[in-house]
Structure formats: C-alpha cells, structure tokens
Amino acid sequence: MQYLVGTCYFLLTMEILIALRSFLYARRKRKKAPHVFFPKAAIIAPHYGWDCRTEENVKRVLEQDYAGEHLIYLVTNCVGESDYDSSYEHLLELVRGYTNVQVVLAPNIIDNNLPRSQKVQNLMSTIELLPNDIEIIAFIDADAEIRSDWLSQLVQPLQDPKVGATVGGRFYIISEVNNFLKDLASMTEAAWVNFQLTVQGDHPLTMIWGGSNAIRRKLIEDGKVLERWHNAAIEDHNLTLAVRSLSQKIHFVPEAISICHTKNRSWKQILEFTNRQTIMTYWMRHKIQWAILFVTAVPKTLILMSAPFLVFSSRTAMLLFLIPLLEIHCYRHSFSALPEEIKHNQQIQENIKRTSFAIPISGFIAAINAVWAIFQNEIVWGNVRYKILSDTECQVLGRVADE
C-alpha cells in the first residue's frame, strides 16, 4: 500500500517540478532586452467557419504593432466547384482598405482528391505566394485572440541562429458561464489544454503549437517542410520535427500566448478533440511526449480509481484522496507564464479557479487517450476523417456529416 501511495505522490511531485521550471523560465524571459529585430515578415492565418469572435480576432491580426514591414495572408478554402467556406466573404469585407493584406482561396482537398489535410493545403497554397524577401513566417489560428505586439514578441528570439522556431501556445477560457454541471465538459477541455503550458520552456521537449508560432523562411527549404507536408495531416508536429532535424531549438515566448474562447462544449466534442491530439502525438513520432503522458497519467489514474476500495484494507490509502486536492492547488499556481496583463485579468483568474475543479477529470481523460492512441490512428478534423500513418503520411478518408 505504501508503494502505491508513494507512486502517486512521486508523480504529483514531478508535475509540481515541471510547473516550477515553467515559473522560473517565465521570470527569466521577462528580463530580456527590448525589441530591436524587425525583419520583413508574413502572417498566415488559416480560416474555417465564421462567428463574431472570429471577426474580432481578425481585427487583432490586422492591427499588429510591428515596427518592420509585414504582410498578412488570410486563407480559407473552396467548397465544390463554385462555392467557398463561409469565412471567405467576411474576410474580403474586413480587409478593404488594407494594402498589406491578401485573402487566399485554397483548393478543397476532397473535391480535388489531394493527399493532405485542408489546413496543411491552406498553408501550402499561401506559402507559394510569399515574396522572396520575406524572412519570417508567423502562423496564427482563426480562433486565437492575440495582443498587438504578438508578432514582435515571436520574432525577437529568432535573432539567435540556434533558435529555429518560436511558439506562444494557447490558453482556453470559458466565455459563457452556466451552471457547474453544464460547463463541466468545457471546463475539462480548458484544464486539459491549459495545463500543457506548464511543460513549455526552452528545453528539447518544447513543441510547436499550431495556434501561435513563427519560423524563419529558410526553415521551409532547409527543413524540407513542404516535403513533410505533402501527404501530412498536421502542420505543427512536422514543423517541430523540421526544427529538430537541424539541431535547432524551439523557443517558448510567454508574452505571445493566445487566448481561445470556448463555451457549451459537449463530452463528445472534448473526447474527440483530446483524443485527436494524443493520437497525433503518438503516431507522428513524438513518442517521448506520449510516454511522459502515459507514465504520469495511467498509473496514477488506476491507483486513484482503486482508492475507495483500498481504504478498507489500509488507512494509508486515505492519503490518496489528497492527490486531487493537491492537483487543483498546483494547477491554480501554474500560470506564471501568462503575460502580466492577462494573468491579472479578473475573468482569467476566475476561469483558472473554475477550471481547476476539472483537473482530476482531465487527468482521467489523458490516461484513456494515452492508451487508446496505441490502438487507434483515425481522427476527425474539420468534418473530414483522416488515418494517420506517420508524421509525413496520412490517408484522407472523406467528409463526415456535421452533427
């Protein structure tokens, strides 16, 4: 019994140490020199669907405060022979009057029988249009809310030739608060995503997240990015592997963390989302990250699930019931990496407290996903089903009805 309890507390200690490392990194990062590096840059923002929040996010991209020259490409895709995604006309309307912005319409992968995901196709179609003098490419997802200095923050570390990419990451907040049980699925998803910020830093295991990152233009050629993307489902995992193939670092930029609003999520949606992320990690050669998830989540979950039965045989098992409480406390103090103006926002603070109660459930889901990913390599993304065969190869299986 002592062994089981000790195992749980050992794994919890590892989580606390990881969060502490993130805290120390974020504090050092904020002492860096002021911005002095402003090469010509391009922002690529892929779009799918539209709502009022998307419009506000586009405006934030258009209003970037960047001292150097920069171009903005808002890309969506065709649907059928003569139609296009619902975002297309909205984007055309928003960019009127801007001379440095272009709306790109990429071919539809299903209608054109293309061997990659729609997002990857959107990015490839846009990169083909970039002028030769672009030095930096920054990527931002349509659902990400960014600060006015987002581009500047991501670009600065790329002065260092040892840095191959910069990443900001995502922080989920629940924009529409209902009763606890109705919001529990949304809270669990937010906790699952947010806690991953604590593993980001300036170490070899830092990964590129698709929602907020930047690379040098030369990585496209040196890292053979377009070749990696040709038959691929996921863009950011392949960028991570491209940077590592050149023995360069991925640099986490806390000030470039983006905010993503979520609400009214169902359990089916969050299970599909979290499972998709884990499957991509496992099948795209990020086995160390998957192994860490498996080792930290699966044994602890099994032991905690057994706790109600173990208390009848030993009083020591009572200590297991403290683990979820300690995890909640750790989660609430794990977000020193957030930008100061975000971290002290009352809505953010309330969101952290509220989502912290879902941390034990998110750990349970992480354990299920870590095991399930071994046996399943199909995902649904953007109403399209894919089979992940490797980091550079997938099969496009066809459209899925939008339920």
PLY file of the C-alpha trace (Angstrom):
ply
format ascii 1.0
element vertex 403
property float x
property float y
property float z
element edge 402
property int vertex1
property int vertex2
end_header
0.00 0.00 0.00
2.83 2.39 0.86
4.25 1.71 -2.59
1.01 2.71 -4.33
0.64 5.89 -2.29
4.30 6.73 -2.81
3.95 6.25 -6.56
1.07 8.74 -6.74
2.91 11.34 -4.69
6.08 10.85 -6.74
4.15 11.52 -9.98
2.48 14.56 -8.41
5.89 15.86 -7.35
7.09 15.54 -10.95
4.14 17.68 -12.09
4.96 20.32 -9.47
8.63 20.41 -10.51
7.66 20.85 -14.16
5.35 23.75 -13.21
8.15 25.26 -11.12
10.53 25.09 -14.06
7.99 26.94 -16.19
7.66 29.62 -13.48
11.44 30.18 -13.33
11.71 30.26 -17.13
8.91 32.83 -17.50
10.50 35.07 -14.86
13.89 34.98 -16.65
12.28 35.56 -20.04
10.67 38.83 -18.96
14.09 40.32 -18.11
15.26 40.22 -21.72
16.37 43.25 -23.74
13.87 45.47 -25.63
12.81 44.72 -29.21
15.39 45.60 -31.87
14.85 42.94 -34.57
12.21 43.64 -37.22
12.86 41.72 -40.47
10.20 41.60 -43.16
7.55 39.13 -42.01
4.40 37.42 -43.22
1.46 36.39 -41.04
-0.54 33.41 -42.29
-3.96 32.89 -40.68
-5.95 29.84 -41.87
-9.74 30.08 -41.51
-12.63 27.65 -41.29
-16.15 28.85 -40.46
-17.18 32.18 -39.00
-18.65 33.81 -35.89
-18.49 37.18 -34.14
-15.44 36.11 -32.14
-13.57 35.28 -35.36
-14.20 38.79 -36.65
-12.63 40.33 -33.53
-9.64 38.00 -33.84
-9.07 39.01 -37.47
-9.12 42.68 -36.47
-6.40 41.98 -33.90
-4.27 40.39 -36.62
-4.80 43.36 -38.92
-3.81 45.82 -36.18
-0.44 44.32 -35.23
2.04 46.90 -33.92
5.18 45.77 -35.74
7.99 48.22 -36.49
9.10 46.40 -39.63
7.30 45.69 -42.89
4.85 42.81 -42.75
2.26 41.19 -44.99
-0.89 39.37 -43.86
-2.46 36.39 -45.61
-5.93 35.27 -44.51
-6.57 31.90 -46.14
-9.66 29.75 -46.47
-10.78 27.15 -48.98
-13.15 26.42 -51.83
-16.11 24.07 -51.39
-17.30 22.31 -54.53
-16.80 23.77 -57.98
-18.19 27.24 -57.34
-18.65 27.68 -53.59
-16.30 28.54 -50.72
-16.07 28.43 -46.94
-18.39 30.76 -45.04
-15.41 32.84 -43.88
-14.42 33.97 -47.37
-16.85 36.86 -47.93
-16.43 38.09 -44.34
-12.67 38.20 -44.81
-12.98 40.14 -48.08
-15.17 42.68 -46.32
-12.80 43.13 -43.36
-9.64 43.70 -45.41
-10.98 46.54 -47.55
-8.61 49.47 -47.37
-5.59 47.42 -46.23
-2.70 47.40 -48.70
-0.64 44.72 -46.95
-3.40 42.09 -46.67
-4.47 39.38 -49.10
-7.31 36.87 -48.84
-6.29 33.50 -50.30
-8.70 30.83 -51.55
-7.08 27.37 -51.43
-8.37 24.30 -53.30
-10.59 21.87 -51.42
-8.79 18.63 -50.61
-11.87 16.41 -51.00
-13.08 17.90 -54.28
-9.56 17.85 -55.73
-8.51 14.49 -54.25
-5.47 15.97 -52.50
-3.46 13.74 -50.11
-3.20 16.08 -47.11
-5.36 17.88 -44.57
-7.25 21.02 -45.50
-5.26 23.16 -43.08
-1.95 21.93 -44.49
-3.22 22.63 -48.01
-4.25 26.15 -47.00
-0.77 26.85 -45.64
1.00 25.38 -48.68
-1.16 27.42 -51.07
-0.26 30.59 -49.18
3.47 29.92 -48.88
3.63 29.63 -52.67
2.50 33.28 -52.87
5.09 34.76 -50.49
7.54 37.31 -51.96
11.19 36.25 -51.98
12.23 38.91 -49.45
10.05 37.53 -46.63
12.37 36.42 -43.80
9.91 35.39 -41.09
6.64 33.47 -41.32
4.22 33.62 -38.38
1.16 31.39 -38.07
-1.97 32.19 -36.09
-5.23 30.22 -35.92
-8.56 31.93 -36.53
-9.86 31.19 -33.02
-6.85 32.76 -31.28
-7.07 36.19 -29.66
-3.66 37.90 -29.71
-2.08 41.08 -28.34
-0.96 43.96 -30.57
2.72 43.07 -30.02
2.24 39.35 -30.73
4.31 39.38 -33.93
7.11 41.41 -32.37
7.29 39.03 -29.41
7.56 35.94 -31.61
10.16 37.48 -33.93
12.73 38.67 -31.36
14.18 35.27 -30.31
14.72 34.36 -33.97
17.76 36.66 -33.91
19.56 33.73 -32.34
20.69 31.29 -35.06
20.28 28.42 -32.58
16.54 29.13 -32.39
14.64 27.51 -35.25
11.10 28.44 -34.20
9.18 30.35 -31.56
5.88 29.33 -30.02
3.30 31.10 -27.88
0.74 28.41 -27.08
-2.96 28.64 -26.19
-4.91 29.44 -23.06
-8.59 28.45 -23.02
-11.22 30.45 -21.17
-14.94 29.73 -20.93
-16.66 32.78 -22.38
-20.20 31.90 -21.34
-20.59 30.68 -17.75
-23.55 28.44 -16.94
-24.12 26.10 -14.01
-21.26 23.85 -12.92
-22.55 20.59 -14.40
-23.46 22.15 -17.75
-19.99 23.67 -18.04
-18.09 20.62 -16.79
-17.18 19.36 -20.27
-15.92 22.83 -21.31
-14.02 23.15 -18.02
-12.37 19.77 -18.55
-11.23 20.69 -22.05
-9.86 24.03 -20.84
-7.99 22.38 -17.95
-6.57 19.72 -20.32
-5.22 22.37 -22.72
-4.11 24.96 -20.19
-2.04 22.66 -18.02
0.11 21.83 -21.05
1.52 25.36 -20.91
3.49 24.28 -17.86
5.63 21.90 -19.96
6.70 24.63 -22.39
10.05 26.34 -21.99
13.44 26.43 -23.71
14.21 22.71 -23.44
14.40 19.87 -26.02
10.82 18.69 -25.38
9.19 22.04 -26.23
6.88 21.60 -29.22
5.35 23.94 -31.81
1.63 24.56 -31.31
-0.34 25.47 -34.41
-2.26 28.30 -32.81
0.65 30.72 -32.34
4.19 30.29 -33.72
6.83 31.70 -36.05
9.73 30.35 -38.11
12.45 31.67 -40.36
11.57 31.46 -44.04
14.70 29.39 -44.67
13.31 26.56 -42.49
10.86 25.80 -45.30
13.76 24.75 -47.52
16.40 23.66 -45.01
13.94 21.57 -43.01
12.15 20.24 -46.12
8.85 21.45 -44.71
6.85 21.29 -47.94
8.05 17.73 -48.49
6.99 16.83 -44.95
3.60 18.44 -45.50
2.92 16.88 -48.92
0.98 13.88 -47.55
0.62 15.05 -43.94
-2.39 15.70 -41.73
-0.76 18.05 -39.22
1.42 21.09 -39.81
2.80 21.94 -36.36
4.15 18.49 -35.46
6.04 18.45 -38.75
7.45 21.91 -38.08
8.66 20.59 -34.73
10.42 17.68 -36.45
11.89 20.01 -39.10
13.45 22.23 -36.44
14.86 19.22 -34.58
16.31 17.78 -37.81
18.52 20.89 -37.99
19.53 20.58 -34.29
17.87 23.91 -33.50
15.76 24.94 -30.51
12.08 25.75 -30.19
11.78 28.82 -28.00
8.68 29.36 -25.87
7.54 33.02 -25.72
5.15 33.56 -22.77
4.18 37.03 -24.00
2.83 35.50 -27.23
0.32 33.18 -25.58
-3.04 33.50 -27.33
-6.48 33.37 -25.70
-9.09 30.97 -27.09
-12.72 31.30 -26.01
-14.84 28.19 -25.63
-18.38 27.51 -24.45
-21.12 24.88 -24.38
-18.83 22.02 -25.34
-20.22 18.51 -25.21
-18.43 15.47 -23.83
-18.34 14.01 -27.35
-16.57 17.11 -28.65
-13.93 17.23 -25.94
-13.25 13.50 -26.14
-12.84 13.80 -29.91
-10.53 16.81 -29.51
-8.29 15.43 -26.75
-8.14 12.01 -28.37
-7.17 13.58 -31.70
-4.30 15.48 -30.09
-2.98 12.36 -28.37
-3.26 10.19 -31.50
-1.32 12.80 -33.48
1.39 12.90 -30.81
1.77 9.11 -30.74
1.66 8.42 -34.48
3.82 11.39 -35.51
7.00 10.23 -33.76
6.64 12.28 -30.58
6.99 9.11 -28.55
8.82 10.77 -25.65
5.96 13.21 -25.08
3.45 10.37 -25.35
5.49 8.22 -22.94
5.60 11.04 -20.39
1.83 11.38 -20.64
1.37 7.62 -20.29
3.71 7.23 -17.32
2.34 10.21 -15.40
-1.35 9.70 -16.14
-2.11 5.99 -16.42
-0.61 4.58 -13.17
-1.91 7.48 -11.10
-5.40 7.19 -12.57
-5.57 3.44 -11.92
-4.42 3.86 -8.33
-6.83 6.73 -7.64
-9.73 4.77 -9.11
-8.88 1.95 -6.70
-8.69 4.26 -3.67
-12.32 3.77 -2.49
-11.67 0.02 -2.28
-8.18 0.27 -0.81
-9.25 2.31 2.23
-10.93 -0.78 3.67
-7.58 -2.59 3.83
-5.27 0.23 4.93
-5.57 3.67 6.48
-2.57 4.78 4.43
-4.86 4.74 1.39
-6.66 7.77 2.83
-3.71 9.83 1.64
-4.74 9.10 -1.94
-7.80 11.32 -1.54
-5.50 14.31 -1.05
-3.99 13.90 -4.54
-6.88 15.57 -6.45
-6.90 18.47 -3.97
-3.15 18.97 -4.37
-3.52 18.81 -8.17
-6.16 21.54 -8.06
-3.87 23.69 -5.91
-0.91 23.08 -8.24
-3.00 23.97 -11.31
-4.08 27.29 -9.80
-0.45 28.29 -9.27
0.90 27.05 -12.60
0.25 30.05 -14.82
3.12 32.39 -14.16
3.88 32.04 -17.87
0.83 34.11 -18.79
1.53 37.72 -19.84
1.16 40.08 -16.89
-1.84 41.95 -18.28
-3.63 38.65 -18.90
-2.60 36.97 -15.67
-4.09 39.73 -13.54
-7.32 39.94 -15.52
-10.26 39.13 -13.25
-12.01 36.97 -15.86
-8.83 34.93 -16.36
-8.38 34.47 -12.62
-11.96 33.31 -12.21
-11.55 30.97 -15.17
-8.43 29.41 -13.63
-10.23 28.79 -10.34
-13.31 27.37 -12.04
-11.48 25.06 -14.45
-9.16 23.82 -11.70
-12.00 21.65 -10.35
-11.90 19.70 -13.62
-8.20 18.82 -13.34
-8.83 15.34 -11.85
-11.24 14.57 -14.72
-8.78 15.86 -17.34
-6.14 13.54 -15.87
-8.54 10.61 -16.25
-9.20 11.56 -19.89
-5.46 11.91 -20.53
-4.93 8.35 -19.27
-7.69 6.95 -21.51
-6.32 8.83 -24.53
-2.74 7.67 -23.90
-3.86 4.04 -24.03
-6.37 4.49 -26.85
-3.80 6.15 -29.13
-1.84 2.89 -29.29
-4.74 1.11 -31.00
-6.39 3.91 -32.99
-4.93 6.12 -35.72
-8.04 7.69 -37.24
-9.10 11.25 -36.40
-11.87 13.63 -37.42
-10.80 17.22 -38.04
-12.80 19.93 -39.74
-15.54 17.44 -40.71
-13.01 15.29 -42.55
-11.80 11.87 -41.41
-8.09 11.04 -41.69
-5.96 8.00 -40.97
-2.56 8.98 -39.54
0.08 6.61 -40.91
3.19 8.54 -39.86
4.42 12.08 -39.32
4.56 12.70 -43.08
1.78 10.46 -44.39
-1.98 10.28 -43.93
-4.99 8.98 -45.80
-7.92 11.31 -46.43
-10.94 9.07 -45.84
-13.67 11.56 -46.75
-16.15 14.01 -45.30
-18.02 13.40 -42.06
-21.55 14.70 -41.62
-21.68 17.81 -39.42
-23.86 16.81 -36.47
0 1
1 2
2 3
3 4
4 5
5 6
6 7
7 8
8 9
9 10
10 11
11 12
12 13
13 14
14 15
15 16
16 17
17 18
18 19
19 20
20 21
21 22
22 23
23 24
24 25
25 26
26 27
27 28
28 29
29 30
30 31
31 32
32 33
33 34
34 35
35 36
36 37
37 38
38 39
39 40
40 41
41 42
42 43
43 44
44 45
45 46
46 47
47 48
48 49
49 50
50 51
51 52
52 53
53 54
54 55
55 56
56 57
57 58
58 59
59 60
60 61
61 62
62 63
63 64
64 65
65 66
66 67
67 68
68 69
69 70
70 71
71 72
72 73
73 74
74 75
75 76
76 77
77 78
78 79
79 80
80 81
81 82
82 83
83 84
84 85
85 86
86 87
87 88
88 89
89 90
90 91
91 92
92 93
93 94
94 95
95 96
96 97
97 98
98 99
99 100
100 101
101 102
102 103
103 104
104 105
105 106
106 107
107 108
108 109
109 110
110 111
111 112
112 113
113 114
114 115
115 116
116 117
117 118
118 119
119 120
120 121
121 122
122 123
123 124
124 125
125 126
126 127
127 128
128 129
129 130
130 131
131 132
132 133
133 134
134 135
135 136
136 137
137 138
138 139
139 140
140 141
141 142
142 143
143 144
144 145
145 146
146 147
147 148
148 149
149 150
150 151
151 152
152 153
153 154
154 155
155 156
156 157
157 158
158 159
159 160
160 161
161 162
162 163
163 164
164 165
165 166
166 167
167 168
168 169
169 170
170 171
171 172
172 173
173 174
174 175
175 176
176 177
177 178
178 179
179 180
180 181
181 182
182 183
183 184
184 185
185 186
186 187
187 188
188 189
189 190
190 191
191 192
192 193
193 194
194 195
195 196
196 197
197 198
198 199
199 200
200 201
201 202
202 203
203 204
204 205
205 206
206 207
207 208
208 209
209 210
210 211
211 212
212 213
213 214
214 215
215 216
216 217
217 218
218 219
219 220
220 221
221 222
222 223
223 224
224 225
225 226
226 227
227 228
228 229
229 230
230 231
231 232
232 233
233 234
234 235
235 236
236 237
237 238
238 239
239 240
240 241
241 242
242 243
243 244
244 245
245 246
246 247
247 248
248 249
249 250
250 251
251 252
252 253
253 254
254 255
255 256
256 257
257 258
258 259
259 260
260 261
261 262
262 263
263 264
264 265
265 266
266 267
267 268
268 269
269 270
270 271
271 272
272 273
273 274
274 275
275 276
276 277
277 278
278 279
279 280
280 281
281 282
282 283
283 284
284 285
285 286
286 287
287 288
288 289
289 290
290 291
291 292
292 293
293 294
294 295
295 296
296 297
297 298
298 299
299 300
300 301
301 302
302 303
303 304
304 305
305 306
306 307
307 308
308 309
309 310
310 311
311 312
312 313
313 314
314 315
315 316
316 317
317 318
318 319
319 320
320 321
321 322
322 323
323 324
324 325
325 326
326 327
327 328
328 329
329 330
330 331
331 332
332 333
333 334
334 335
335 336
336 337
337 338
338 339
339 340
340 341
341 342
342 343
343 344
344 345
345 346
346 347
347 348
348 349
349 350
350 351
351 352
352 353
353 354
354 355
355 356
356 357
357 358
358 359
359 360
360 361
361 362
362 363
363 364
364 365
365 366
366 367
367 368
368 369
369 370
370 371
371 372
372 373
373 374
374 375
375 376
376 377
377 378
378 379
379 380
380 381
381 382
382 383
383 384
384 385
385 386
386 387
387 388
388 389
389 390
390 391
391 392
392 393
393 394
394 395
395 396
396 397
397 398
398 399
399 400
400 401
401 402
